[in-house]
């Protein structure tokens, strides 16, 4: 019987990944270079390569695919490169300068610690809307939701018409003061826009994206949605059209940054920010449950960035107000910290300082590392790993994309001239520096969350992570690393296993204890709205799981701590219990005595997630072999710890569950390479995962 497939797609900065999961539990994967000019071309290329690996034409693969699930960095990159739509903004008169004034923290939001030390030299980021394209309209809703000044319709009509007809904006953002408390005026504007312009213009309204207080972050959210919206929608229409024409007739779903899927009709473009890395976190949570790991760190190293996430006791951390390229937005996502540290990260020598600088700039997919032979001349992490002998130039992407070691050496030699070093010393330095940067990021992320790195198992994925994992894990005291067969396409694998998830949140400000029915009424409102959305996604009430969260803080604090509720509704006993849970969690995060319980506790916001399960194939364990050691396919010299040393080279696909590997070893698959240096050893488990153990 033929498999039917669930397809996961993840468009990264360098490669586009595809994971196929069959209904029998079989998994296939493929990679193709990302095509920035038209990302759909890279997707279709990766799908065609997946079909080739099955020995079938692309039309057969797509005909047998029941779902295609899609995550990408397209939305994120549009903001990073400022390649978005011409946006117009309608706001309350008197608040037109909000995107430019920002908040006090706006000057340092999203910048590195080094940059914060030189804050006097920092400039605020340019908003996603030009000042000349902002219109204020007379209206006012107070904080209680009362209409103090009615919306002046003539002024509103004129403002909309000017922006659309005269200024030729491509997207219209609407964010009125206190629309979170009463969206009536925004709804009036929406009615006018839809009646007069319909689908001719992309429009977005703050009360639909985030019914949360804080006009600056709410305005950023609606501006970001409009800035990326036309580009994302155009790309998705183009891709879906190509898929349908090639034979796909199944369900097309989008990955969101919150870790869930949604149909394109129900998914605002801003929700797709960070959707690719979120897929990796979702896959990690699935594997943690399968393997029985309670505390997991995820390390995703691709071609452009290094992304770190934290999974603890069944849950990942959420960021309620994530910062994207220095813009704080109100779109809850799985909390992932990133730095520019991937295979394409560029290194150079600073002659004045006498230092080797690695990152954060990346060579990307075009031209890519020097060893790609596509015109790149700057040395990268990949070039260093080729020069050190860790990467086999003839086996990159399974031999489909041979590398040019002489070009890697030439690029390294140019950097070495500025430092009076040899090219091998520069390559080893790049390898060591990038390991140190990744270790520093993990250390900050874990300690800030109230934990210690050595208490975690590390999941290494992305095409480049398995080369560096032992190096940075040893610095952190981590003793166990898991590398999966699907690690090279782990985010795509996670996207294929995701459920449909929608989120609603609202500001709800009360001192605790308060009347439980006040909170229950807010939960009722959010859940009613969510169930209406889930019905449109074709889920019945009985199929949907609801998760409820409160954000609490000590009185007069600016930020809070989000807690999942262990019950559906509040009574008096639950009101007392939630304050105890908050105090314990606050102490875990910030240390003994950090909180001030005498100040009292405040409720800041409520969030509800609705989860609609999607059928998934189960991964089946294999029997463990009694053969202790696999047979290497060869040996090669690699440059480690200042000298050339012999390494046994193994083919991943030929190693059986239960077989063990000792240092120094290299394990190769078509899409990744694993380095087992001195002080580490490995064993394959029943699911085909490589478990690495690091000695103290």
TABEL-V178475 format. One record per backbone hydrogen bond with DSSP energy under -0.5 kcal/mol. NH is the residue of the N-H (numbers start at 1). CO is the residue of the C=O. If there is no record, write none. Layout:
# TABEL-V178475
[[NH CO] [NH CO]]
This chain:
# TABEL-V178475
[[5 64] [6 21] [7 67] [8 19] [9 69] [10 17] [11 71] [12 10] [12 15] [16 32] [17 10] [17 15] [18 30] [19 8] [20 28] [21 6] [21 19] [22 20] [22 26] [23 4] [25 22] [28 20] [30 18] [32 16] [34 14] [36 34] [38 35] [41 38] [42 38] [43 39] [44 40] [45 41] [46 42] [47 43] [48 44] [49 45] [50 46] [51 47] [52 48] [53 49] [54 50] [54 51] [55 51] [55 52] [56 51] [60 57] [61 57] [62 58] [63 59] [64 60] [65 62] [66 5] [66 64] [67 5] [68 251] [69 7] [70 253] [71 9] [73 11] [77 73] [78 74] [79 75] [80 76] [81 77] [82 79] [83 78] [84 82] [85 227] [87 85] [88 171] [89 133] [90 173] [91 89] [91 135] [92 175] [93 137] [95 92] [98 95] [100 97] [101 97] [102 98] [106 103] [107 104] [108 105] [109 105] [111 108] [116 112] [117 113] [118 115] [119 116] [121 118] [122 119] [133 130] [134 131] [135 89] [137 91] [140 149] [141 177] [142 146] [145 142] [148 140] [148 146] [149 140] [152 138] [153 151] [156 152] [157 153] [158 154] [159 155] [160 156] [161 157] [162 158] [163 159] [164 160] [165 161] [166 161] [166 162] [167 162] [169 163] [170 86] [171 86] [172 202] [173 88] [173 171] [174 204] [175 90] [179 176] [181 178] [182 178] [187 183] [188 184] [189 185] [190 186] [191 187] [192 188] [193 189] [194 190] [195 191] [196 192] [197 193] [198 193] [200 197] [201 198] [202 170] [204 172] [206 174] [208 205] [209 205] [210 206] [211 505] [212 210] [218 214] [219 215] [220 216] [221 217] [222 218] [223 219] [224 220] [225 221] [226 222] [227 223] [228 224] [229 225] [230 226] [232 228] [233 229] [234 230] [235 231] [236 232] [237 233] [238 234] [239 235] [240 236] [241 237] [242 238] [243 239] [244 240] [245 241] [246 242] [247 244] [248 243] [249 62] [251 66] [253 68] [253 251] [254 262] [255 70] [256 260] [257 271] [259 256] [261 499] [262 254] [264 252] [266 263] [267 263] [267 264] [268 266] [271 268] [272 269] [273 270] [275 72] [275 272] [276 72] [278 274] [279 275] [279 276] [280 276] [281 277] [282 278] [283 279] [284 280] [285 281] [286 282] [287 283] [288 284] [289 285] [290 286] [291 287] [292 288] [293 288] [294 292] [296 294] [296 311] [297 457] [298 309] [299 459] [300 307] [301 299] [301 461] [302 300] [302 305] [306 339] [307 300] [308 337] [309 298] [310 335] [311 296] [312 315] [313 294] [315 312] [317 310] [319 333] [320 318] [322 319] [324 322] [324 327] [325 323] [327 324] [328 326] [329 322] [330 217] [331 329] [333 319] [334 257] [335 317] [336 334] [337 308] [339 306] [341 339] [343 302] [344 303] [345 342] [346 361] [347 379] [348 357] [350 355] [351 349] [354 350] [355 350] [357 348] [357 355] [359 346] [363 344] [365 13] [368 363] [370 378] [372 369] [373 370] [381 345] [382 343] [384 380] [385 381] [386 382] [387 383] [388 384] [389 386] [390 385] [391 385] [393 391] [395 392] [396 393] [397 670] [398 395] [398 670] [399 396] [400 397] [401 396] [403 393] [404 371] [405 403] [407 404] [408 404] [409 405] [410 406] [411 407] [412 408] [413 409] [414 410] [415 411] [416 412] [417 413] [418 414] [418 415] [419 416] [420 416] [421 416] [426 422] [427 423] [428 424] [429 425] [430 426] [431 427] [432 428] [433 429] [434 430] [435 431] [436 432] [437 433] [438 434] [439 435] [440 436] [441 437] [442 438] [443 439] [444 440] [445 441] [446 442] [447 443] [448 444] [449 445] [449 446] [450 447] [451 446] [455 452] [456 453] [457 295] [458 480] [459 297] [459 457] [460 458] [460 482] [461 299] [461 459] [462 487] [464 301] [465 301] [466 462] [467 464] [468 464] [468 465] [469 465] [472 468] [473 469] [474 470] [475 471] [476 472] [476 473] [477 473] [477 474] [478 473] [481 692] [482 458] [483 690] [484 460] [487 484] [489 486] [490 487] [493 489] [494 490] [495 491] [496 492] [497 493] [497 494] [498 495] [500 612] [501 261] [502 610] [504 608] [506 606] [507 211] [508 604] [510 508] [510 603] [512 601] [518 515] [519 515] [520 516] [521 517] [522 518] [523 519] [524 520] [525 521] [526 522] [527 523] [528 524] [529 525] [530 526] [531 527] [532 528] [533 529] [534 530] [535 531] [536 532] [537 533] [538 535] [539 534] [543 540] [544 540] [544 541] [545 611] [547 609] [549 607] [550 563] [551 605] [552 550] [552 561] [553 602] [555 600] [557 554] [561 552] [563 550] [565 548] [575 571] [576 572] [577 573] [578 574] [579 575] [580 576] [581 577] [582 578] [583 579] [584 580] [585 581] [586 582] [587 583] [588 584] [589 585] [590 586] [591 587] [594 591] [599 596] [600 597] [601 512] [602 553] [603 510] [604 551] [605 551] [606 506] [607 549] [608 504] [609 547] [610 502] [611 545] [612 500] [612 610] [613 543] [613 611] [622 686] [625 657] [628 626] [630 660] [632 630] [633 649] [634 649] [636 647] [638 645] [639 388] [640 638] [640 643] [643 640] [645 638] [647 636] [648 664] [649 634] [650 666] [652 650] [652 668] [654 651] [655 652] [658 684] [659 656] [660 628] [661 682] [663 680] [664 676] [665 676] [666 648] [667 674] [668 650] [669 672] [672 669] [673 463] [674 667] [675 466] [676 665] [676 674] [677 675] [680 677] [681 693] [682 661] [683 691] [684 659] [685 689] [688 685] [690 483] [691 683] [691 689] [692 481] [692 690] [693 681] [694 479] [695 679]]
